[in-house]
Amino acid sequence: MEHMFAIVTIAGKQYKVTTGEVLLVDKLDGKAGETVQFDHVLLASADGKTKVGTPVVSGITVKAKIVGQEQGEKIEVRRYKQKVRYRRHIGFRAQLTRIEIVSIG
């Protein structure tokens, strides 16, 4: 059985990915069903053989399919200063993309 994984940079963050894995990453351009390709592979490993890039591994790409666009959990920020009647409340929901890794190589 072949066990292959790669460490790839997606939207400025590094992820360890394997084929068939579903990830939630920062928003990518594209609609559900489209395929995206990531060329910034930092490390690739298959059957115990590891290729390390300096800084990237040449000739290896990671292909992923966009499953959907989502919003993350709401983060609430509250600020309060006692005795001066200062209160602030804001909420934030990150824009995210759910992707499925199709192939490595």
Secondary structure, 3 states (H helix, E strand, C coil): CCCEEEEEEECCEEEEEECCCEEEEECCCCCCCCEEEECCEEEEEECCEEEECCCCCCCCCEEEEEEEEEEEEEEEEEEEECCCCEEEEEEEEEEEEEEEEEEEC
